[in-house]
Amino acid sequence: MIVGFPPGGGTDVVARIIAPGLSENLGQPVVIENRPGATGTVAAAMVAKSPADGYTIMMGHVSVNAIAPSLFPNLQYDVLKDFAPVTLVASVPHFVVVHPSLPVHTIQELIEYAKEHPADLSFPSAGNGSTPHLAGEIFKVMAGVTLVHVPYKGSGQSMADLLAGQHKVAFDTAPASAGNVRSGRMRVLGVSSAKRIPEYPDVPTVAEAGVPGYEVITWYGVFAPGGTPSAVVKRLHAETAKAMEAPGTHARLAEAGSDGSVAARPRSSPRSCARTPRATRRSSKKPD
């Protein structure tokens, strides 16, 4: 299973939660191979050109399979022709998190601090055009604040620098942030979903905490190369869905902020792609 980001990011976390159960169900090892670069598009191009036999699959996500075509004109793959959707495996919100040294405890306090210290705050992301990048840009526009974006090759690296204090705020996915929030190494101010999530009932939505209408969701899904036989795609879909239904896997996905989404059938996955590019237009932001 190819992951287009370094270890520790949301895509990697979700892939490693799913892989053991999928391996057991298929009766053969499912090896996670991290191929970071260009906001996941390097890995996607590799998978697009791989043999369509079901032995190479990708943990895709909204950045690679929906946002990238809206931002990057020279992609080395066609999202509609070069991939066979297997299933949606997780739909997760983003957390607005801050380093504990930042003297803010609410979204409104963060907005006030940013306005009082214009351009002093930087936020890291998994790369230009990634959802943590766009989540930050949309927040800037809707809250009327100035924040400096710093792109990385993946959330694992960007979160490490946030923990080190090089940045003070981030807008990364729940899977990338949850462990650090639970350990107290990051303070969460808000969640980007329309409603509070059950695993973090005391964390308000960003919308209710001071930025009405703010909502950003990231989805992850399994994809095979285009042209993979229908029977193979159906088998992968069935075994992935079965793996997700296992209590242990379901609990770990919930801890990571997932709503437990799974596509009812393989070809229902692409419908999720249609909505997301609107967020890129709302932010009025192109990659640096």
C-alpha positions, 0 to 999 in steps of 0.5 A: 500500500503506497502512502504519499507522505512520510510516517506520522501524518494522517494518511500514514496513520489511517493506512497503518490502522487499516493494513493489519486487518486487510492483511489478515483478510487477504491472507497475505502481507500488506506492506506500507511504503511511504513515497513522499513528495509534491503533496502526495502526487509523486506517489499517485503518479507511481501508482497510476503507472503500476500494473493493474493486478491488485498487488499495488494499491494506494491510500488516497486522499482528498488532496491527491484525488480531488484538490490537486487537479484544481491547483496543479496543471501538470499532474502526471496522472488523470484522477478519473482514468488512472485510478480504480476507486476501492472504498472510502475508509475515513472522513475526518475533521481538522484540529486547530492546535497550538503550542502550549507556550502560546497564551491562547485557549480559545479560537477567539483568543487566537484570532485576537492574538493574531490581530495584535501580532500580525504576521508573527504566527506561522503555521506548518502544513503537509505541503502546498495544496494539502488540506492542512494548508487550505484549512489554514488559508480558509481560516485566515480569510474567514477570521481576517487574520494574517498567518505565514504558511510554511510547507513541509513534505508531510504532517509528521515533519510539520507536527514535529516542528510545531512540538519543537516550538518553531511554529505556534499554530496548525490546522492539521487533520485529527489523525495527525494531531490526536496523539499529541492532543491526548498527551498534552503536548498540543492544545486543541482549540477547535474542530473543523467539522460542522458538529462536535465529535464524540471522542472529543465532546469538550472541543467546540467546533471552530464555527461555534467558537468564533468563525461561523461557517468554517468547515473543513473535512479530509477523506481517505480512500483506497485506490487501485491502478486504473484498469484493475479487474472488477473482481479484484476491486470488489474483493479489495473493497469487501476485505477492506470494509470487513477490516474496518468493521473489526472492533479494534480497528473501528476504535482506533479510527474513532480515536483518530477522529474518523466518522467510520465512513465506508463506501457501500460499493467500490464505484461510489467513492468518486462522488466525494471528489466533487465538493472539495475543490470549492474550498480551494476557490474560497481561499483564493489561494494557489500554491507558492 
